[in-house]
């Protein structure tokens, strides 16, 4: 199944991206040189990147600020706590919150951390906050109660930490809510997808979204929504690409983006998630090589992604992503819609942009049929049961994709 999806992605990636938008532009490389397993976040007009491990497998506690206007990196005050990699970071109300992780590139040789810090960009200083109460002691090490490879997202005044790793083959499924006003942690409903680490996620439209990652045996591609008002989880549409862990993510306006990742190889795809239609669209591939454990954040409706590990080693390069158009609420109408999915008998397919071509692909990447109209019906009796992908495209660009199941 992985190989079949890979064939399909290669096809989509081969389309000509001639627009001036939905494109990547190379920017100044990270000021801390080659780095992987670092943290990143954005506050107002700046991005922040730091910590992680370098080419000598040494962990760091530094922090660098990226100015997109000047395309420059400046070193800021280092985290007062331990050096670390695979820490967690999130932005809440103009402050950065960073913590957790492991202080060694080899986990069994290091300490798994539970400290939590607030970064004030105006003062360029750090304040230690209440320690993360999740995780558990590994080998009875003092101070080892914590987690690394956890997933963080923010919703209004709250930060959320979910899943992660506590030691070799020790993974978690717990979710903890941090209240930035009260400086307190509260345990919430466990992630229903089971023990997991190397996931990715973001907060969007008042909900949290996390998924992908690795369980005890397999890479995953499922996608889940967390509602803080009901403390409940809902499974959403899975990523249409192959399963993967160690991906990165950012948010532009009302869309979430997932880039990079690994299923043993290294991915350069960029996927856009629409929370209004619970659908995924593939966007312009990252122009640098595929990578994992990289950093991504957004500044002023532009995405930024870089560093991480690739097939030939750690990376320093950094790129800026410009979306197809300014993203607004009305854009959610410009998606492939289907009246019934899975298709049991007959379904109506519609794409609101005229003069587009829709193509139906089997899961192995084979073109099954081409439709030269944007509104039509298909019957389950005309196709073999299985999973397919609909692709809407104009003469020289891909506009939208939709996974469908025919029963």
MARNUNU-357217 format. One record per residue (C-alpha): residue in three letters; x, y, z. Coordinates in nm, 2 decimals, m for minus. Example, Ala and Ser with C-alpha at 12.3 -4.5 7.8 and 13.67 -1.06 7.14 Angstrom:
! MARNUNU-357217
+-----+--------+--------+--------+
| res |   east |  north |     up |
+-----+--------+--------+--------+
| ala |   1.23 |  m0.45 |   0.78 |
| ser |   1.37 |  m0.11 |   0.71 |
+-----+--------+--------+--------+
***
This chain:
! MARNUNU-357217
+-----+--------+--------+--------+
| res |   east |  north |     up |
+-----+--------+--------+--------+
| unk |   0.00 |   0.00 |   0.00 |
| unk |   0.28 |   0.24 |   0.08 |
| unk |   0.44 |   0.19 |  m0.26 |
| unk |   0.11 |   0.25 |  m0.44 |
| unk |   0.06 |   0.58 |  m0.26 |
| unk |   0.42 |   0.68 |  m0.34 |
| unk |   0.36 |   0.62 |  m0.71 |
| unk |   0.05 |   0.85 |  m0.70 |
| unk |   0.24 |   1.12 |  m0.51 |
| unk |   0.52 |   1.11 |  m0.77 |
| unk |   0.26 |   1.17 |  m1.04 |
| unk |   0.11 |   1.47 |  m0.86 |
| unk |   0.45 |   1.61 |  m0.78 |
| unk |   0.54 |   1.60 |  m1.15 |
| unk |   0.28 |   1.85 |  m1.25 |
| unk |   0.41 |   2.19 |  m1.36 |
| unk |   0.38 |   2.45 |  m1.09 |
| unk |   0.39 |   2.77 |  m1.29 |
| unk |   0.20 |   3.00 |  m1.05 |
| unk |   0.40 |   3.27 |  m0.88 |
| unk |   0.22 |   3.15 |  m0.56 |
| unk |   0.20 |   2.80 |  m0.41 |
| unk |   0.57 |   2.82 |  m0.43 |
| unk |   0.89 |   2.80 |  m0.22 |
| unk |   1.17 |   3.06 |  m0.20 |
| unk |   1.51 |   2.98 |  m0.05 |
| unk |   1.61 |   3.19 |   0.24 |
| unk |   1.91 |   3.24 |   0.46 |
| unk |   2.03 |   2.92 |   0.62 |
| unk |   1.98 |   2.87 |   0.99 |
| unk |   2.23 |   3.07 |   1.19 |
| unk |   2.31 |   2.78 |   1.43 |
| unk |   2.45 |   2.57 |   1.14 |
| unk |   2.32 |   2.21 |   1.07 |
| unk |   2.06 |   2.10 |   1.32 |
| unk |   1.80 |   1.84 |   1.37 |
| unk |   1.54 |   1.75 |   1.63 |
| unk |   1.51 |   2.12 |   1.72 |
| unk |   1.21 |   2.33 |   1.82 |
| unk |   1.04 |   2.62 |   1.64 |
| unk |   0.77 |   2.87 |   1.70 |
| unk |   0.66 |   3.21 |   1.57 |
| unk |   0.56 |   3.53 |   1.76 |
| unk |   0.43 |   3.83 |   1.57 |
| unk |   0.68 |   3.92 |   1.29 |
| unk |   0.96 |   3.68 |   1.39 |
| unk |   1.03 |   3.30 |   1.39 |
| unk |   1.23 |   3.13 |   1.66 |
| unk |   1.44 |   2.81 |   1.62 |
| unk |   1.68 |   2.64 |   1.86 |
| unk |   1.79 |   2.35 |   2.07 |
| unk |   1.81 |   2.01 |   1.90 |
| unk |   2.14 |   1.83 |   1.81 |
| unk |   2.42 |   1.91 |   1.57 |
| unk |   2.65 |   1.71 |   1.34 |
| unk |   2.86 |   1.60 |   1.64 |
| unk |   2.54 |   1.46 |   1.81 |
| unk |   2.57 |   1.73 |   2.08 |
| unk |   2.25 |   1.87 |   2.22 |
| unk |   2.19 |   2.25 |   2.25 |
| unk |   1.99 |   2.50 |   2.45 |
| unk |   2.03 |   2.80 |   2.22 |
| unk |   1.76 |   3.01 |   2.06 |
| unk |   1.78 |   3.20 |   1.73 |
| unk |   1.54 |   3.46 |   1.59 |
| unk |   1.46 |   3.48 |   1.22 |
| unk |   1.36 |   3.81 |   1.07 |
| unk |   1.18 |   3.75 |   0.74 |
| unk |   1.20 |   4.12 |   0.64 |
| unk |   1.58 |   4.13 |   0.66 |
| unk |   1.62 |   3.75 |   0.60 |
| unk |   1.86 |   3.73 |   0.89 |
| unk |   1.92 |   3.52 |   1.20 |
| unk |   2.01 |   3.66 |   1.54 |
| unk |   2.10 |   3.46 |   1.85 |
| unk |   1.88 |   3.53 |   2.15 |
| unk |   1.90 |   3.43 |   2.51 |
| unk |   1.96 |   3.06 |   2.55 |
| unk |   1.71 |   2.84 |   2.75 |
| unk |   1.84 |   2.84 |   3.11 |
| unk |   1.76 |   2.47 |   3.15 |
| unk |   1.94 |   2.17 |   3.01 |
| unk |   2.04 |   2.12 |   2.65 |
| unk |   1.78 |   1.90 |   2.48 |
| unk |   1.64 |   1.75 |   2.16 |
| unk |   1.29 |   1.65 |   2.06 |
| unk |   1.15 |   1.91 |   2.30 |
| unk |   0.80 |   2.06 |   2.26 |
| unk |   0.71 |   2.42 |   2.18 |
| unk |   0.40 |   2.63 |   2.13 |
| unk |   0.30 |   3.00 |   2.11 |
| unk |   0.03 |   3.14 |   2.33 |
| unk |  m0.07 |   3.51 |   2.35 |
| unk |   0.26 |   3.65 |   2.23 |
| unk |   0.48 |   3.42 |   2.45 |
| unk |   0.67 |   3.10 |   2.36 |
| unk |   0.64 |   2.79 |   2.58 |
| unk |   0.92 |   2.54 |   2.55 |
| unk |   1.02 |   2.23 |   2.75 |
| unk |   1.04 |   1.86 |   2.79 |
| unk |   1.28 |   1.66 |   2.56 |
| unk |   1.59 |   1.45 |   2.63 |
| unk |   1.93 |   1.60 |   2.71 |
| unk |   2.13 |   1.35 |   2.51 |
| unk |   2.13 |   1.23 |   2.15 |
| unk |   2.12 |   0.87 |   2.30 |
| unk |   1.81 |   0.85 |   2.52 |
| unk |   1.93 |   0.58 |   2.75 |
| unk |   2.24 |   0.78 |   2.83 |
| unk |   2.05 |   1.10 |   2.91 |
| unk |   1.78 |   1.24 |   3.13 |
| unk |   1.42 |   1.27 |   3.01 |
| unk |   1.31 |   1.62 |   3.10 |
| unk |   0.98 |   1.76 |   3.24 |
| unk |   1.07 |   2.13 |   3.29 |
| unk |   0.85 |   2.39 |   3.12 |
| unk |   0.96 |   2.75 |   3.03 |
| unk |   0.80 |   3.07 |   2.91 |
| unk |   0.99 |   3.29 |   2.66 |
| unk |   0.91 |   3.67 |   2.65 |
| unk |   1.03 |   3.81 |   2.31 |
| unk |   1.00 |   4.17 |   2.43 |
| unk |   1.24 |   4.11 |   2.72 |
| unk |   1.43 |   3.83 |   2.56 |
| unk |   1.42 |   3.62 |   2.88 |
| unk |   1.29 |   3.30 |   3.01 |
| unk |   1.08 |   3.22 |   3.32 |
| unk |   1.05 |   2.87 |   3.45 |
| unk |   0.69 |   2.75 |   3.49 |
| unk |   0.52 |   2.45 |   3.66 |
| unk |   0.68 |   2.12 |   3.55 |
| unk |   0.50 |   1.89 |   3.32 |
| unk |   0.34 |   1.62 |   3.54 |
| unk |   0.30 |   1.34 |   3.28 |
| unk |   0.54 |   1.06 |   3.19 |
| unk |   0.70 |   0.84 |   3.45 |
| unk |   1.04 |   0.75 |   3.59 |
| unk |   1.25 |   0.52 |   3.37 |
| unk |   1.50 |   0.30 |   3.55 |
| unk |   1.42 |   0.50 |   3.87 |
| unk |   1.63 |   0.80 |   3.75 |
| unk |   1.58 |   1.11 |   3.96 |
| unk |   1.43 |   1.38 |   3.74 |
| unk |   1.35 |   1.15 |   3.46 |
| unk |   0.98 |   1.20 |   3.49 |
| unk |   0.90 |   1.36 |   3.16 |
| unk |   0.86 |   1.30 |   2.79 |
| unk |   1.03 |   1.36 |   2.45 |
| unk |   0.90 |   1.33 |   2.10 |
| unk |   0.56 |   1.47 |   2.24 |
| unk |   0.32 |   1.67 |   2.02 |
| unk |   0.22 |   2.02 |   2.12 |
| unk |  m0.06 |   2.25 |   2.00 |
| unk |  m0.22 |   2.57 |   2.14 |
| unk |  m0.58 |   2.68 |   2.17 |
| unk |  m0.65 |   3.03 |   2.30 |
| unk |  m0.49 |   3.05 |   2.65 |
| unk |  m0.41 |   2.68 |   2.67 |
| unk |  m0.12 |   2.47 |   2.56 |
| unk |  m0.16 |   2.09 |   2.50 |
| unk |   0.10 |   1.81 |   2.52 |
| unk |   0.00 |   1.47 |   2.39 |
| unk |   0.17 |   1.13 |   2.35 |
| unk |   0.55 |   1.10 |   2.32 |
| unk |   0.82 |   0.87 |   2.44 |
| unk |   0.95 |   0.80 |   2.79 |
| unk |   1.22 |   0.55 |   2.70 |
| unk |   1.29 |   0.25 |   2.47 |
| unk |   0.96 |   0.11 |   2.37 |
| unk |   0.78 |   0.32 |   2.63 |
| unk |   0.53 |   0.55 |   2.46 |
| unk |   0.23 |   0.75 |   2.59 |
| unk |  m0.12 |   0.83 |   2.48 |
| unk |  m0.20 |   1.09 |   2.75 |
| unk |  m0.31 |   1.45 |   2.69 |
| unk |  m0.22 |   1.73 |   2.93 |
| unk |  m0.36 |   2.09 |   2.92 |
| unk |  m0.14 |   2.37 |   3.05 |
| unk |  m0.33 |   2.69 |   3.16 |
| unk |  m0.10 |   2.99 |   3.09 |
| unk |  m0.29 |   3.21 |   3.32 |
| unk |  m0.30 |   2.98 |   3.62 |
| unk |   0.03 |   2.80 |   3.55 |
| unk |  m0.13 |   2.47 |   3.61 |
| unk |  m0.15 |   2.13 |   3.43 |
| unk |  m0.47 |   1.92 |   3.40 |
| unk |  m0.49 |   1.57 |   3.25 |
| unk |  m0.75 |   1.54 |   2.97 |
| unk |  m0.90 |   1.26 |   2.76 |
| unk |  m0.63 |   1.02 |   2.63 |
| unk |  m0.55 |   1.02 |   2.26 |
| unk |  m0.77 |   0.74 |   2.13 |
| unk |  m0.52 |   0.63 |   1.86 |
| unk |  m0.31 |   0.45 |   2.11 |
| unk |   0.05 |   0.49 |   2.23 |
| unk |   0.23 |   0.71 |   1.98 |
| unk |   0.54 |   0.93 |   1.92 |
| unk |   0.69 |   1.14 |   1.64 |
| unk |   0.34 |   1.28 |   1.56 |
| unk |   0.27 |   1.63 |   1.44 |
| unk |  m0.02 |   1.87 |   1.51 |
| unk |  m0.15 |   2.22 |   1.54 |
| unk |  m0.43 |   2.43 |   1.68 |
| unk |  m0.69 |   2.56 |   1.43 |
| unk |  m1.03 |   2.72 |   1.45 |
| unk |  m1.06 |   2.64 |   1.82 |
| unk |  m0.97 |   2.27 |   1.79 |
| unk |  m0.65 |   2.07 |   1.81 |
| unk |  m0.54 |   1.84 |   1.53 |
| unk |  m0.28 |   1.57 |   1.57 |
| unk |  m0.19 |   1.25 |   1.39 |
| unk |   0.07 |   1.04 |   1.19 |
| unk |   0.37 |   0.92 |   1.40 |
| unk |   0.48 |   0.57 |   1.50 |
| unk |   0.32 |   0.32 |   1.74 |
| unk |   0.51 |   0.02 |   1.87 |
| unk |   0.53 |  m0.14 |   1.53 |
| unk |   0.40 |   0.08 |   1.25 |
| unk |   0.41 |   0.42 |   1.09 |
| unk |   0.07 |   0.57 |   1.09 |
| unk |  m0.13 |   0.83 |   0.89 |
| unk |  m0.45 |   0.88 |   1.08 |
| unk |  m0.57 |   1.23 |   1.18 |
| unk |  m0.77 |   1.33 |   1.49 |
| unk |  m0.95 |   1.64 |   1.61 |
| unk |  m0.96 |   1.74 |   1.98 |
| unk |  m1.24 |   1.96 |   2.11 |
| unk |  m1.14 |   2.13 |   2.44 |
| unk |  m1.50 |   2.23 |   2.51 |
| unk |  m1.62 |   1.86 |   2.53 |
| unk |  m1.28 |   1.71 |   2.61 |
| unk |  m1.34 |   1.46 |   2.33 |
| unk |  m1.16 |   1.33 |   2.02 |
| unk |  m1.30 |   1.27 |   1.67 |
| unk |  m1.12 |   1.07 |   1.40 |
| unk |  m1.09 |   1.28 |   1.08 |
| unk |  m0.98 |   1.20 |   0.72 |
| unk |  m0.64 |   1.03 |   0.71 |
| unk |  m0.35 |   1.19 |   0.53 |
| unk |  m0.38 |   1.07 |   0.16 |
| unk |  m0.01 |   1.01 |   0.13 |
| unk |   0.20 |   0.73 |   0.28 |
| unk |   0.22 |   0.67 |   0.65 |
| unk |   0.50 |   0.87 |   0.83 |
| unk |   0.65 |   1.00 |   1.15 |
| unk |   0.87 |   1.30 |   1.23 |
| unk |   0.68 |   1.54 |   1.01 |
| unk |   0.65 |   1.92 |   1.07 |
| unk |   0.35 |   2.15 |   1.05 |
| unk |   0.24 |   2.51 |   1.04 |
| unk |  m0.08 |   2.71 |   1.01 |
| unk |  m0.17 |   2.98 |   0.76 |
| unk |  m0.50 |   3.16 |   0.83 |
| unk |  m0.76 |   2.89 |   0.83 |
| unk |  m0.56 |   2.60 |   0.69 |
| unk |  m0.31 |   2.36 |   0.85 |
| unk |   0.00 |   2.24 |   0.66 |
| unk |   0.20 |   1.92 |   0.71 |
| unk |   0.55 |   1.89 |   0.55 |
| unk |   0.83 |   1.64 |   0.56 |
| unk |   0.84 |   1.31 |   0.75 |
| unk |   0.98 |   0.97 |   0.71 |
| unk |   0.85 |   0.61 |   0.66 |
| unk |   1.21 |   0.49 |   0.64 |
| unk |   1.27 |   0.73 |   0.35 |
| unk |   1.26 |   1.11 |   0.35 |
| unk |   0.95 |   1.31 |   0.24 |
| unk |   0.94 |   1.65 |   0.06 |
| unk |   0.56 |   1.67 |   0.02 |
| unk |   0.35 |   1.96 |   0.15 |
| unk |  m0.01 |   1.88 |   0.24 |
| unk |  m0.28 |   2.14 |   0.32 |
| unk |  m0.56 |   2.04 |   0.56 |
| unk |  m0.90 |   2.22 |   0.54 |
| unk |  m1.09 |   2.19 |   0.87 |
| unk |  m1.42 |   2.30 |   0.72 |
| unk |  m1.44 |   2.01 |   0.47 |
| unk |  m1.21 |   1.77 |   0.65 |
| unk |  m1.01 |   1.73 |   0.33 |
| unk |  m0.64 |   1.73 |   0.22 |
| unk |  m0.48 |   1.89 |  m0.08 |
| unk |  m0.13 |   1.84 |  m0.20 |
| unk |   0.07 |   2.15 |  m0.26 |
| unk |   0.41 |   2.24 |  m0.41 |
| unk |   0.68 |   2.00 |  m0.30 |
| unk |   0.96 |   2.13 |  m0.08 |
| unk |   1.24 |   2.22 |  m0.32 |
| unk |   1.52 |   2.10 |  m0.08 |
| unk |   1.57 |   1.73 |  m0.02 |
| unk |   1.32 |   1.53 |   0.18 |
| unk |   1.38 |   1.53 |   0.55 |
| unk |   1.25 |   1.45 |   0.90 |
| unk |   1.27 |   1.60 |   1.24 |
| unk |   1.28 |   1.95 |   1.08 |
| unk |   1.12 |   2.28 |   1.20 |
| unk |   0.83 |   2.47 |   1.05 |
| unk |   0.64 |   2.78 |   1.16 |
| unk |   0.44 |   3.06 |   1.00 |
| unk |   0.49 |   3.44 |   0.99 |
| unk |   0.24 |   3.68 |   0.83 |
| unk |   0.07 |   3.42 |   0.61 |
| unk |   0.40 |   3.27 |   0.49 |
| unk |   0.52 |   2.93 |   0.59 |
| unk |   0.89 |   2.86 |   0.68 |
| unk |   1.05 |   2.52 |   0.70 |
| unk |   1.40 |   2.38 |   0.72 |
| unk |   1.68 |   2.21 |   0.92 |
| unk |   1.63 |   1.85 |   1.00 |
| unk |   1.79 |   1.52 |   0.88 |
| unk |   1.80 |   1.40 |   0.52 |
| unk |   1.94 |   1.09 |   0.35 |
| unk |   2.29 |   1.23 |   0.35 |
| unk |   2.29 |   1.39 |   0.69 |
| unk |   2.17 |   1.70 |   0.89 |
| unk |   2.05 |   2.01 |   0.72 |
| unk |   2.08 |   2.39 |   0.77 |
| unk |   1.88 |   2.52 |   0.47 |
| unk |   1.56 |   2.71 |   0.52 |
| unk |   1.28 |   2.80 |   0.27 |
| unk |   0.97 |   3.02 |   0.26 |
| unk |   0.63 |   2.90 |   0.13 |
| unk |   0.38 |   3.14 |  m0.03 |
| unk |   0.03 |   2.99 |  m0.05 |
| unk |  m0.18 |   2.99 |  m0.37 |
| unk |  m0.38 |   3.29 |  m0.26 |
| unk |  m0.47 |   3.48 |   0.06 |
| unk |  m0.67 |   3.21 |   0.25 |
| unk |  m1.01 |   3.31 |   0.38 |
| unk |  m1.32 |   3.14 |   0.50 |
| unk |  m1.48 |   3.15 |   0.15 |
| unk |  m1.21 |   2.94 |   0.01 |
| unk |  m1.35 |   2.62 |   0.17 |
| unk |  m1.61 |   2.62 |  m0.11 |
| unk |  m1.34 |   2.56 |  m0.37 |
| unk |  m1.30 |   2.19 |  m0.30 |
| unk |  m1.41 |   1.87 |  m0.46 |
| unk |  m1.74 |   1.78 |  m0.29 |
| unk |  m1.90 |   1.44 |  m0.31 |
| unk |  m2.26 |   1.36 |  m0.21 |
| unk |  m2.18 |   1.02 |  m0.07 |
| unk |  m1.84 |   0.89 |   0.05 |
| unk |  m1.79 |   0.59 |   0.07 |
| unk |  m2.00 |   0.54 |  m0.25 |
| unk |  m2.25 |   0.26 |  m0.20 |
| unk |  m2.46 |   0.32 |  m0.51 |
| unk |  m2.43 |   0.66 |  m0.69 |
| unk |  m2.27 |   0.99 |  m0.60 |
| unk |  m2.27 |   1.34 |  m0.73 |
| unk |  m1.92 |   1.49 |  m0.78 |
| unk |  m1.88 |   1.87 |  m0.79 |
| unk |  m1.59 |   2.11 |  m0.82 |
| unk |  m1.70 |   2.48 |  m0.82 |
| unk |  m1.43 |   2.61 |  m1.06 |
| unk |  m1.54 |   2.58 |  m1.43 |
| unk |  m1.32 |   2.47 |  m1.71 |
| unk |  m1.13 |   2.22 |  m1.50 |
| unk |  m1.05 |   1.86 |  m1.57 |
| unk |  m1.11 |   1.59 |  m1.30 |
| unk |  m0.92 |   1.26 |  m1.32 |
| unk |  m0.99 |   0.95 |  m1.12 |
| unk |  m0.68 |   0.75 |  m1.01 |
| unk |  m0.66 |   0.40 |  m0.86 |
| unk |  m0.46 |   0.37 |  m0.54 |
| unk |  m0.17 |   0.23 |  m0.74 |
| unk |  m0.15 |   0.56 |  m0.94 |
| unk |  m0.32 |   0.42 |  m1.26 |
| unk |  m0.54 |   0.67 |  m1.44 |
| unk |  m0.89 |   0.52 |  m1.44 |
| unk |  m1.10 |   0.79 |  m1.61 |
| unk |  m1.10 |   1.15 |  m1.71 |
| unk |  m1.40 |   1.38 |  m1.66 |
| unk |  m1.41 |   1.70 |  m1.87 |
| unk |  m1.69 |   1.86 |  m1.66 |
| unk |  m1.69 |   1.99 |  m1.31 |
| unk |  m2.03 |   1.83 |  m1.21 |
| unk |  m2.11 |   1.47 |  m1.28 |
| unk |  m2.23 |   1.15 |  m1.12 |
| unk |  m2.05 |   0.82 |  m1.08 |
| unk |  m2.19 |   0.48 |  m1.00 |
| unk |  m2.03 |   0.21 |  m0.78 |
| unk |  m2.13 |  m0.05 |  m1.04 |
| unk |  m1.89 |   0.10 |  m1.29 |
| unk |  m1.57 |   0.05 |  m1.08 |
| unk |  m1.40 |  m0.21 |  m0.88 |
| unk |  m1.44 |  m0.17 |  m0.51 |
| unk |  m1.15 |   0.01 |  m0.34 |
| unk |  m0.99 |   0.35 |  m0.27 |
| unk |  m0.94 |   0.61 |  m0.54 |
| unk |  m0.81 |   0.97 |  m0.56 |
| unk |  m0.99 |   1.24 |  m0.76 |
| unk |  m0.76 |   1.51 |  m0.89 |
| unk |  m0.89 |   1.85 |  m1.02 |
| unk |  m0.65 |   2.04 |  m1.23 |
| unk |  m0.63 |   2.32 |  m1.49 |
| unk |  m0.39 |   2.33 |  m1.78 |
| unk |  m0.08 |   2.36 |  m1.58 |
| unk |  m0.16 |   2.33 |  m1.21 |
| unk |  m0.32 |   2.10 |  m0.96 |
| unk |  m0.62 |   2.26 |  m0.78 |
| unk |  m0.76 |   2.00 |  m0.54 |
| unk |  m0.75 |   1.63 |  m0.45 |
| unk |  m1.01 |   1.41 |  m0.28 |
| unk |  m0.99 |   1.05 |  m0.16 |
| unk |  m1.30 |   0.84 |  m0.22 |
| unk |  m1.39 |   0.49 |  m0.14 |
| unk |  m1.61 |   0.28 |  m0.37 |
| unk |  m1.79 |  m0.01 |  m0.20 |
+-----+--------+--------+--------+
***
